[in-house]
Amino acid sequence: MDIWEFLAPALESVLAGVATLVVSTLGFYLRNWLVARIGQEKLIMSGDIARAAVLAVEQQAKKYGWDGESKKAEAIQLVDAWLTQHGIDIDEARVLALIEAAVYEEFNHWLPQPAAE
C-alpha cells in the first residue's frame, strides 16, 4: 500500500476543515465589521433588502430569461439603490456578500452537506 493512498483521505479531511474554518472566520469578521460600521439595525435591514432584491430579480429573470451574470448585476444595482434610499452606505464587495448570503439562504440552504467522516 502506497503512503499517499493512506494520507490522501486524511489530507482531504484536513483541507475541508481548514476551508470551513477560514470561511467561518471571514464571515464572522465581515459581520462584526458591518455591525461596527453601520449598526445592528441597519445590518438586519441590509439583509432584508438583499433577500427582497434576490427574490425580485429571480421573478424578473424568469420573465426576461436572464443568465446568472445578468441576475447578479441587476441584484447589485437594486440592492445598492435600496440601501442608498435608506441611508446605508456599503461598498460593492459587501453588497455582493449580502446578495450571495441571500441567494444561499433562499435557494441553496437545503442542499445536502458533506458527511463528516
MIKOL-731150 format. One line per 5 residues: their letters; for each residue x, y, z of N, C-alpha, C, O. Coordinates in Angstrom, 3 decimals. Example, Ala and Ser with C-alpha at 12.3 -4.5 7.8 and 13.67 -1.06 7.14 Angstrom:
BEGIN
as	13.190,-5.690,7.800,12.300,-4.500,7.800,13.200,-3.300,7.800,14.236,-3.319,8.465; 12.850,-2.250,7.080,13.670,-1.060,7.140,12.900,0.030,7.870,13.409,1.138,8.039
This chain:
BEGIN
mdiwe	0.850,-1.186,0.000,0.000,0.000,0.000,0.889,1.240,0.000,1.780,1.387,0.836; 0.634,2.100,-0.927,1.386,3.342,-1.055,0.993,4.309,0.073,-0.158,4.327,0.507; 1.940,5.095,0.532,1.662,6.021,1.642,0.640,7.084,1.245,-0.127,7.547,2.089; 0.621,7.475,-0.031,-0.328,8.502,-0.477,-1.760,7.992,-0.465,-2.695,8.764,-0.252; -1.935,6.700,-0.693,-3.272,6.126,-0.601,-3.807,6.219,0.826,-5.011,6.339,1.053
flapa	-2.893,6.160,1.763,-3.268,6.271,3.172,-3.470,7.740,3.575,-4.404,8.061,4.309; -2.600,8.619,3.097,-2.634,10.022,3.513,-3.679,10.870,2.780,-4.169,11.852,3.338; -4.023,10.512,1.555,-4.943,11.333,0.754,-6.271,11.595,1.454,-6.685,12.753,1.521; -6.964,10.579,1.981,-8.230,10.862,2.666,-8.050,11.749,3.899,-8.890,12.600,4.189; -6.964,11.545,4.609,-6.707,12.359,5.799,-6.441,13.810,5.403,-6.947,14.737,6.035
lesvl	-5.650,13.998,4.362,-5.362,15.355,3.893,-6.623,16.049,3.372,-6.808,17.244,3.601; -7.479,15.321,2.682,-8.741,15.893,2.203,-9.596,16.358,3.370,-10.198,17.430,3.310; -9.655,15.569,4.422,-10.433,15.938,5.599,-9.853,17.173,6.278,-10.590,18.061,6.706; -8.528,17.219,6.372,-7.878,18.370,6.990,-8.120,19.622,6.164,-8.433,20.675,6.720; -7.981,19.528,4.854,-8.207,20.680,3.988,-9.660,21.153,4.049,-9.919,22.357,4.045
agvat	-10.599,20.226,4.104,-12.007,20.605,4.225,-12.251,21.329,5.544,-12.996,22.308,5.591; -11.629,20.852,6.605,-11.760,21.508,7.899,-11.157,22.897,7.903,-11.738,23.827,8.461; -9.999,23.044,7.288,-9.343,24.352,7.203,-10.183,25.309,6.368,-10.348,26.470,6.742; -10.712,24.843,5.251,-11.554,25.692,4.407,-12.797,26.153,5.166,-13.183,27.318,5.071; -13.416,25.260,5.906,-14.589,25.612,6.709,-14.227,26.648,7.753,-14.974,27.602,7.969
lvvst	-13.096,26.471,8.396,-12.640,27.415,9.414,-12.384,28.793,8.812,-12.770,29.806,9.396; -11.738,28.838,7.655,-11.432,30.115,7.005,-12.712,30.837,6.610,-12.850,32.031,6.878; -13.645,30.141,5.981,-14.894,30.767,5.554,-15.699,31.248,6.763,-16.255,32.345,6.741; -15.760,30.442,7.797,-16.495,30.834,9.008,-15.869,32.060,9.656,-16.577,32.971,10.082; -14.558,32.082,9.729,-13.854,33.212,10.332,-14.069,34.482,9.518,-14.326,35.546,10.080
lgfyl	-13.966,34.375,8.201,-14.198,35.547,7.355,-15.627,36.059,7.503,-15.849,37.268,7.568; -16.586,35.157,7.556,-17.973,35.563,7.754,-18.178,36.258,9.084,-18.895,37.256,9.168; -17.546,35.730,10.127,-17.634,36.327,11.459,-17.075,37.745,11.455,-17.708,38.669,11.964; -15.875,37.914,10.871,-15.264,39.240,10.848,-16.015,40.202,9.946,-16.115,41.387,10.263; -16.549,39.719,8.824,-17.344,40.585,7.952,-18.585,41.073,8.679,-18.921,42.255,8.605
rnwlv	-19.268,40.182,9.378,-20.464,40.576,10.127,-20.115,41.585,11.213,-20.809,42.590,11.368; -19.044,41.327,11.968,-18.637,42.256,13.019,-18.239,43.609,12.451,-18.547,44.649,13.033; -17.552,43.591,11.308,-17.152,44.846,10.671,-18.387,45.634,10.252,-18.459,46.845,10.463; -19.362,44.941,9.656,-20.579,45.629,9.229,-21.371,46.170,10.414,-21.906,47.277,10.345; -21.453,45.410,11.492,-22.165,45.885,12.683,-21.480,47.127,13.230,-22.149,48.091,13.601
arigq	-20.147,47.114,13.283,-19.409,48.270,13.788,-19.571,49.476,12.868,-19.618,50.617,13.327; -19.654,49.214,11.573,-19.717,50.315,10.606,-21.120,50.898,10.484,-21.275,52.119,10.469; -22.134,50.062,10.396,-23.481,50.584,10.124,-24.471,50.325,11.240,-25.564,50.891,11.222; -24.136,49.505,12.196,-25.045,49.214,13.302,-25.887,47.974,13.050,-26.127,47.581,11.908; -26.329,47.370,14.147,-27.084,46.119,14.085,-28.398,46.284,13.320,-28.739,45.442,12.489
eklim	-29.129,47.350,13.589,-30.432,47.552,12.940,-30.291,47.698,11.429,-31.061,47.119,10.664; -29.295,48.481,11.011,-29.089,48.663,9.576,-28.554,47.400,8.918,-28.831,47.148,7.746; -27.790,46.603,9.661,-27.314,45.333,9.108,-28.485,44.393,8.856,-28.552,43.739,7.816; -29.401,44.330,9.805,-30.591,43.494,9.625,-31.403,43.995,8.434,-31.868,43.205,7.613; -31.569,45.323,8.347,-32.304,45.897,7.220,-31.598,45.591,5.899,-32.255,45.316,4.895
sgdia	-30.263,45.639,5.894,-29.498,45.345,4.677,-29.725,43.909,4.222,-29.881,43.654,3.028; -29.745,42.973,5.161,-30.027,41.581,4.815,-31.431,41.407,4.269,-31.648,40.661,3.314; -32.388,42.101,4.881,-33.772,42.036,4.392,-33.880,42.603,2.978,-34.580,42.052,2.128; -33.181,43.709,2.739,-33.180,44.324,1.405,-32.557,43.365,0.391,-33.084,43.197,-0.709; -31.449,42.741,0.750,-30.790,41.801,-0.169,-31.703,40.631,-0.491,-31.799,40.221,-1.648
raavl	-32.386,40.080,0.533,-33.306,38.957,0.286,-34.455,39.378,-0.628,-34.822,38.636,-1.539; -35.021,40.551,-0.395,-36.116,41.031,-1.240,-35.639,41.247,-2.670,-36.351,40.927,-3.621; -34.441,41.787,-2.820,-33.895,42.022,-4.164,-33.646,40.714,-4.889,-33.931,40.603,-6.081; -33.121,39.727,-4.188,-32.855,38.420,-4.805,-34.153,37.806,-5.307,-34.202,37.291,-6.424; -35.194,37.854,-4.500,-36.482,37.301,-4.926,-37.063,38.085,-6.105,-37.613,37.495,-7.035
aveqq	-36.941,39.411,-6.065,-37.451,40.236,-7.164,-36.697,39.947,-8.459,-37.300,39.826,-9.525; -35.390,39.839,-8.356,-34.583,39.557,-9.548,-34.895,38.172,-10.100,-34.933,37.993,-11.318; -35.119,37.192,-9.235,-35.482,35.856,-9.706,-36.784,35.891,-10.508,-36.899,35.229,-11.539; -37.749,36.653,-10.039,-39.013,36.774,-10.764,-38.797,37.437,-12.125,-39.347,36.990,-13.132; -37.997,38.501,-12.152,-37.709,39.177,-13.418,-36.915,38.272,-14.355,-37.139,38.280,-15.565
akkyg	-35.996,37.497,-13.803,-35.158,36.613,-14.620,-35.995,35.580,-15.352,-35.714,35.253,-16.505; -37.021,35.067,-14.688,-37.914,34.107,-15.342,-38.626,34.761,-16.514,-38.787,34.158,-17.575; -39.047,35.995,-16.312,-39.786,36.717,-17.349,-38.897,37.075,-18.542,-39.312,36.944,-19.693; -37.663,37.533,-18.256,-36.788,38.033,-19.316,-35.698,37.050,-19.741,-34.934,37.336,-20.663; -35.621,35.903,-19.082,-34.630,34.894,-19.461,-33.196,35.292,-19.160,-32.297,34.990,-19.945
wdges	-32.965,35.964,-18.041,-31.615,36.395,-17.687,-30.754,35.217,-17.265,-31.248,34.236,-16.707; -29.449,35.328,-17.541,-28.495,34.342,-17.042,-27.969,34.795,-15.681,-28.387,35.832,-15.165; -27.060,34.024,-15.107,-26.553,34.301,-13.768,-25.877,35.658,-13.634,-26.082,36.359,-12.643; -25.075,36.031,-14.623,-24.372,37.316,-14.555,-25.349,38.490,-14.653,-25.162,39.510,-13.989; -26.374,38.350,-15.465,-27.386,39.407,-15.581,-28.155,39.561,-14.275,-28.437,40.675,-13.835
kkaea	-28.492,38.428,-13.661,-29.199,38.469,-12.380,-28.326,39.128,-11.307,-28.808,39.934,-10.512; -27.061,38.782,-11.297,-26.131,39.344,-10.317,-26.017,40.861,-10.481,-26.086,41.599,-9.498; -25.844,41.323,-11.714,-25.723,42.758,-11.972,-26.992,43.497,-11.572,-26.931,44.570,-10.973; -28.131,42.925,-11.901,-29.413,43.552,-11.551,-29.602,43.592,-10.039,-30.078,44.589,-9.496; -29.230,42.511,-9.361,-29.364,42.463,-7.901,-28.456,43.497,-7.239,-28.873,44.169,-6.296
iqlvd	-27.226,43.633,-7.718,-26.311,44.638,-7.161,-26.892,46.030,-7.329,-26.885,46.828,-6.391; -27.394,46.324,-8.518,-27.974,47.643,-8.787,-29.190,47.889,-7.896,-29.329,48.970,-7.323; -30.054,46.911,-7.777,-31.272,47.055,-6.989,-30.957,47.223,-5.498,-31.512,48.103,-4.839; -30.077,46.386,-4.976,-29.713,46.476,-3.555,-29.040,47.813,-3.273,-29.354,48.471,-2.281; -28.125,48.214,-4.131,-27.429,49.484,-3.932,-28.408,50.656,-3.914,-28.277,51.563,-3.091
awltq	-29.386,50.640,-4.816,-30.387,51.712,-4.851,-31.235,51.723,-3.580,-31.492,52.787,-3.017; -31.665,50.558,-3.130,-32.493,50.486,-1.921,-31.700,50.871,-0.679,-32.223,51.547,0.207; -30.431,50.443,-0.606,-29.607,50.823,0.536,-29.399,52.338,0.572,-29.486,52.956,1.633; -29.128,52.926,-0.581,-28.952,54.375,-0.661,-30.224,55.087,-0.241,-30.171,56.093,0.466; -31.355,54.578,-0.667,-32.644,55.159,-0.306,-32.847,55.158,1.214,-33.507,56.046,1.754
hgidi	-32.283,54.165,1.898,-32.425,54.064,3.348,-31.227,54.654,4.097,-31.122,54.506,5.314; -30.335,55.314,3.379,-29.199,55.970,4.012,-28.115,55.035,4.493,-27.392,55.360,5.435; -27.986,53.882,3.869,-26.975,52.901,4.251,-25.915,52.873,3.156,-26.220,52.612,1.992; -24.672,53.143,3.534,-23.575,53.205,2.573,-22.646,52.017,2.780,-21.904,51.965,3.761; -22.687,51.066,1.854,-21.835,49.876,1.906,-21.179,49.733,0.537,-21.826,49.943,-0.489
dearv	-19.887,49.372,0.519,-19.207,49.225,-0.759,-19.720,48.003,-1.523,-20.394,47.140,-0.961; -19.390,47.950,-2.801,-19.949,46.924,-3.685,-19.556,45.501,-3.286,-20.347,44.573,-3.452; -18.350,45.323,-2.766,-17.923,43.982,-2.354,-18.809,43.452,-1.237,-19.143,42.268,-1.219; -19.187,44.310,-0.316,-20.039,43.874,0.789,-21.488,43.736,0.350,-22.219,42.893,0.869; -21.903,44.559,-0.603,-23.235,44.382,-1.181,-23.307,43.005,-1.842,-24.295,42.287,-1.689
lalie	-22.273,42.651,-2.564,-22.224,41.341,-3.210,-22.249,40.219,-2.171,-22.896,39.193,-2.384; -21.552,40.406,-1.056,-21.570,39.395,0.011,-22.978,39.239,0.586,-23.409,38.119,0.861; -23.697,40.341,0.770,-25.082,40.277,1.248,-25.964,39.531,0.255,-26.812,38.728,0.644; -25.756,39.802,-1.028,-26.546,39.141,-2.068,-26.247,37.640,-2.101,-27.165,36.824,-2.178; -24.966,37.280,-2.043,-24.592,35.865,-2.054,-25.188,35.138,-0.851,-25.654,34.005,-0.972
aavye	-25.171,35.793,0.305,-25.765,35.189,1.501,-27.270,35.003,1.318,-27.832,33.983,1.715; -27.916,36.003,0.712,-29.359,35.907,0.476,-29.680,34.796,-0.519,-30.654,34.064,-0.343; -28.867,34.671,-1.556,-29.078,33.603,-2.540,-28.934,32.251,-1.865,-29.757,31.361,-2.079; -27.898,32.087,-1.053,-27.705,30.819,-0.355,-28.891,30.528,0.554,-29.417,29.415,0.571; -29.301,31.532,1.303,-30.407,31.349,2.251,-31.704,30.984,1.544,-32.457,30.142,2.031
efnhw	-31.969,31.602,0.415,-33.232,31.377,-0.291,-33.237,30.108,-1.140,-34.267,29.444,-1.248; -32.104,29.766,-1.739,-32.123,28.712,-2.747,-31.228,27.518,-2.474,-31.503,26.435,-2.991; -30.179,27.659,-1.694,-29.207,26.577,-1.553,-29.131,25.971,-0.167,-28.411,24.990,0.016; -29.822,26.490,0.794,-29.703,26.001,2.165,-30.153,24.550,2.323,-29.758,23.889,3.283; -30.951,24.059,1.425,-31.478,22.701,1.516,-30.529,21.660,0.938,-30.751,20.460,1.108
lpqpa	-29.456,22.111,0.246,-28.532,21.150,-0.365,-27.886,20.278,0.707,-27.545,20.773,1.781; -27.716,19.006,0.434,-27.096,18.136,1.439,-25.645,18.552,1.692,-24.901,18.878,0.766; -25.277,18.532,2.935,-23.906,18.862,3.330,-23.080,17.589,3.301,-23.607,16.498,3.516; -21.769,17.724,3.033,-20.919,16.521,3.027,-20.941,15.849,4.401,-20.943,16.513,5.438; -20.959,14.548,4.378,-20.991,13.790,5.632,-19.649,13.893,6.339,-18.592,13.826,5.711
ae	-19.708,14.059,7.654,-18.488,14.069,8.450,-17.937,12.656,8.544,-18.680,11.694,8.737; -16.647,12.552,8.405,-16.033,11.216,8.448,-15.493,10.921,9.811,-14.941,9.843,10.036
